[in-house]
Amino acid sequence: MKEEIKIVTAISAKSSLKWLVIMIIGNIFTLICFLIILFQNGSFAGGGHGNIYAFLSGLFLNNICGFILIAGAPIFAILYFLIANKAAIQQMIYLTWKNKGFADFVNSKVVVLVDKLASSKNWTGTISNAAMLKLQLLEANRNDKESSKIKKKVIGYLFRKINLDDIDFSNKELKLSEVISIKLNQFISEAVEPSLLFFWLLLLFQVVLFIAAQF
């Protein structure tokens, strides 16, 4: 149990650090661009306290790249948040796969969840397609009081990603937990170290816009 807690803590810390780094770098750069463009083009707002509509209109007509950096700042922040969330989850999956013991634990937990779902509900009669099954699995995982937060995140991500469309729900001899376990192991075994490509592309896009806004 102590070893498992250490593994979970380490995976959680590394994943949280990646999330934090992406959020800090992305949003600080977004804020810097926002403030520089704002001060450089403040004259578009007119006299006195200025006018936000006049400022945005003037910026749009005279500096379209600066306008995108200003008006798009909230969108950039949301995109960095989404990228950070995906990267953190992928990091959890990758580290889980690298740690055979924890991967086996996640797999065994999934089997327990599926068997519990199958025994508590007549799933052959109430679950007739992959989408319905996936919803039931996600709900069972969310309501599981024995799993830690990180385990729920990993298992929930796996349930959303694995393909269940080829399951024959009409097969009375179907062992659902075995099928899902196989699919889960296939997905994890194909996991690779998460890429930050989308993060760097978004950051590069802002850099290009900022440089273009200076001319």
C-alpha positions as CSV (number, residue, x, y, z in Angstrom):
1,M,0.0,0.0,0.0
2,K,2.8,2.4,0.9
3,E,4.6,1.7,-2.4
4,E,1.3,2.3,-4.3
5,I,0.8,5.6,-2.5
6,K,4.4,6.6,-3.5
7,I,3.8,5.7,-7.1
8,V,0.4,7.6,-7.2
9,T,2.0,10.6,-5.6
10,A,4.9,10.7,-8.0
11,I,2.7,10.3,-11.1
12,S,0.3,13.0,-9.7
13,A,3.3,15.4,-9.0
14,K,4.9,15.0,-12.4
15,S,1.5,15.4,-14.2
16,S,0.6,18.5,-12.2
17,L,4.0,20.0,-12.9
18,K,3.5,19.6,-16.6
19,W,0.0,21.2,-16.3
20,L,1.4,24.1,-14.3
21,V,4.3,24.8,-16.6
22,I,2.1,24.9,-19.7
23,M,-0.4,27.2,-17.9
24,I,2.2,29.6,-16.5
25,I,4.3,29.9,-19.7
26,G,1.2,30.2,-22.0
27,N,-0.7,32.6,-19.9
28,I,2.2,34.8,-18.9
29,F,3.2,35.2,-22.6
30,T,-0.5,35.9,-23.5
31,L,-0.6,38.6,-20.8
32,I,2.7,40.2,-21.8
33,C,1.6,40.4,-25.5
34,F,-1.8,41.9,-24.3
35,L,-0.1,44.6,-22.2
36,I,2.5,45.6,-24.7
37,I,0.0,45.9,-27.6
38,L,-2.4,47.8,-25.3
39,F,0.3,50.4,-24.4
40,Q,1.7,50.6,-27.9
41,N,-1.7,51.3,-29.4
42,G,-3.4,53.3,-26.6
43,S,-3.8,56.3,-28.9
44,F,-6.6,54.5,-30.7
45,A,-8.8,54.9,-27.6
46,G,-9.0,58.7,-28.0
47,G,-8.6,61.2,-25.2
48,G,-9.7,61.1,-21.6
49,H,-10.3,57.7,-20.2
50,G,-10.6,56.4,-23.7
51,N,-13.2,54.3,-25.4
52,I,-12.9,50.5,-25.7
53,Y,-15.0,50.4,-28.9
54,A,-12.8,53.1,-30.5
55,F,-9.7,51.3,-29.4
56,L,-10.7,47.9,-30.8
57,S,-12.0,49.5,-34.0
58,G,-8.8,51.4,-34.5
59,L,-6.7,48.4,-33.7
60,F,-8.7,46.2,-36.1
61,L,-8.3,48.7,-38.9
62,N,-4.6,49.6,-38.4
63,N,-3.0,46.6,-36.7
64,I,-4.9,43.3,-37.3
65,C,-2.3,41.1,-35.7
66,G,-2.4,43.3,-32.5
67,F,-6.2,43.1,-32.6
68,I,-6.0,39.3,-32.6
69,L,-3.6,39.3,-29.7
70,I,-5.9,41.6,-27.7
71,A,-9.3,40.3,-28.6
72,G,-8.1,36.7,-28.7
73,A,-6.4,36.7,-25.2
74,P,-9.3,34.9,-23.5
75,I,-9.4,32.3,-26.3
76,F,-5.6,31.8,-26.0
77,A,-6.0,31.3,-22.2
78,I,-8.8,28.7,-22.7
79,L,-6.7,26.9,-25.3
80,Y,-3.7,26.7,-23.0
81,F,-6.0,25.4,-20.3
82,L,-7.3,22.6,-22.6
83,I,-3.8,21.7,-23.8
84,A,-2.6,21.6,-20.2
85,N,-5.4,19.3,-19.2
86,K,-4.9,16.9,-22.1
87,A,-1.1,16.9,-21.6
88,A,-1.5,16.1,-17.8
89,I,-3.9,13.2,-18.5
90,Q,-1.6,11.8,-21.2
91,Q,1.3,12.1,-18.8
92,M,-0.6,10.1,-16.3
93,I,-1.3,7.4,-18.9
94,Y,2.3,7.3,-20.0
95,L,3.7,7.1,-16.5
96,T,1.1,4.4,-15.6
97,W,2.2,2.4,-18.6
98,K,5.9,2.8,-17.7
99,N,5.1,1.5,-14.2
100,K,4.1,-2.1,-14.7
101,G,2.8,-2.6,-11.1
102,F,0.5,0.5,-11.2
103,A,-0.7,-0.4,-14.8
104,D,-1.7,-3.8,-13.5
105,F,-3.5,-2.2,-10.6
106,V,-5.4,0.1,-12.9
107,N,-6.3,-2.9,-15.1
108,S,-7.5,-4.9,-12.1
109,K,-9.5,-1.9,-10.9
110,V,-11.2,-1.7,-14.3
111,V,-12.1,-5.4,-14.2
112,V,-13.7,-4.9,-10.7
113,L,-15.7,-1.9,-11.9
114,V,-17.0,-3.7,-15.0
115,D,-17.9,-6.9,-13.1
116,K,-19.7,-4.8,-10.5
117,L,-21.6,-3.0,-13.2
118,A,-22.5,-6.2,-15.0
119,S,-23.7,-7.9,-11.8
120,S,-25.7,-4.9,-10.5
121,K,-27.5,-4.3,-13.8
122,N,-28.8,-6.7,-16.5
123,W,-26.6,-5.1,-19.0
124,T,-27.5,-7.5,-21.7
125,G,-31.0,-6.1,-21.6
126,T,-30.3,-2.5,-20.7
127,I,-27.1,-1.8,-22.6
128,S,-27.4,-2.3,-26.4
129,N,-24.7,-0.1,-27.8
130,A,-21.2,1.2,-27.2
131,A,-22.2,4.7,-26.4
132,M,-24.6,3.6,-23.6
133,L,-22.0,1.2,-22.2
134,K,-19.4,3.9,-22.2
135,L,-21.7,6.2,-20.3
136,Q,-22.4,3.5,-17.7
137,L,-18.7,2.8,-17.3
138,L,-17.8,6.5,-16.8
139,E,-20.6,6.9,-14.3
140,A,-19.5,3.8,-12.3
141,N,-15.9,5.2,-12.3
142,R,-17.1,8.7,-11.1
143,N,-19.1,7.1,-8.3
144,D,-16.3,4.7,-7.1
145,K,-15.5,5.8,-3.6
146,E,-12.5,3.4,-3.3
147,S,-10.3,5.0,-6.0
148,S,-8.1,8.0,-5.6
149,K,-8.6,11.1,-7.8
150,I,-5.7,10.2,-10.1
151,K,-7.0,6.7,-10.6
152,K,-10.4,8.0,-11.5
153,K,-8.8,10.4,-14.0
154,V,-6.7,7.7,-15.6
155,I,-9.5,5.2,-15.8
156,G,-12.0,7.8,-17.0
157,Y,-9.6,8.8,-19.8
158,L,-9.2,5.2,-20.8
159,F,-12.9,4.5,-20.9
160,R,-13.4,7.6,-23.1
161,K,-10.6,6.6,-25.5
162,I,-11.0,2.8,-26.0
163,N,-13.2,1.7,-28.9
164,L,-16.2,-0.4,-27.8
165,D,-18.0,-0.3,-31.1
166,D,-17.0,-3.9,-32.1
167,I,-18.5,-5.5,-29.0
168,D,-21.2,-8.0,-29.8
169,F,-23.9,-7.2,-27.2
170,S,-26.1,-10.0,-28.4
171,N,-23.6,-12.6,-27.3
172,K,-24.9,-14.1,-24.1
173,E,-21.5,-15.7,-23.3
174,L,-19.7,-12.4,-23.5
175,K,-17.4,-11.7,-20.6
176,L,-17.5,-7.9,-20.7
177,S,-14.6,-7.3,-18.2
178,E,-12.3,-9.5,-20.2
179,V,-13.1,-7.7,-23.4
180,I,-12.6,-4.2,-21.9
181,S,-9.4,-5.4,-20.1
182,I,-7.9,-6.5,-23.4
183,K,-8.8,-3.2,-25.1
184,L,-7.4,-1.2,-22.2
185,N,-4.1,-3.1,-22.3
186,Q,-3.9,-2.6,-26.0
187,F,-4.4,1.1,-25.6
188,I,-1.9,1.5,-22.8
189,S,0.7,-0.6,-24.6
190,E,0.5,1.8,-27.6
191,A,0.9,4.9,-25.4
192,V,3.9,7.0,-26.1
193,E,5.4,10.0,-24.3
194,P,2.9,12.8,-24.6
195,S,3.9,15.5,-27.2
196,L,3.7,19.2,-26.5
197,L,3.4,20.0,-30.2
198,F,0.1,21.9,-29.9
199,F,1.4,23.9,-27.1
200,W,4.5,25.0,-29.1
201,L,2.4,25.7,-32.2
202,L,0.1,27.9,-30.2
203,L,3.0,29.7,-28.6
204,L,4.7,30.1,-32.0
205,F,1.5,31.5,-33.5
206,Q,1.4,34.2,-30.8
207,V,5.1,35.0,-31.4
208,V,4.5,35.5,-35.1
209,L,1.4,37.7,-34.4
210,F,3.4,39.8,-31.9
211,I,6.3,40.3,-34.3
212,A,4.0,41.2,-37.2
213,A,2.2,43.6,-34.9
214,Q,5.4,45.6,-34.5
215,F,5.4,46.6,-38.2
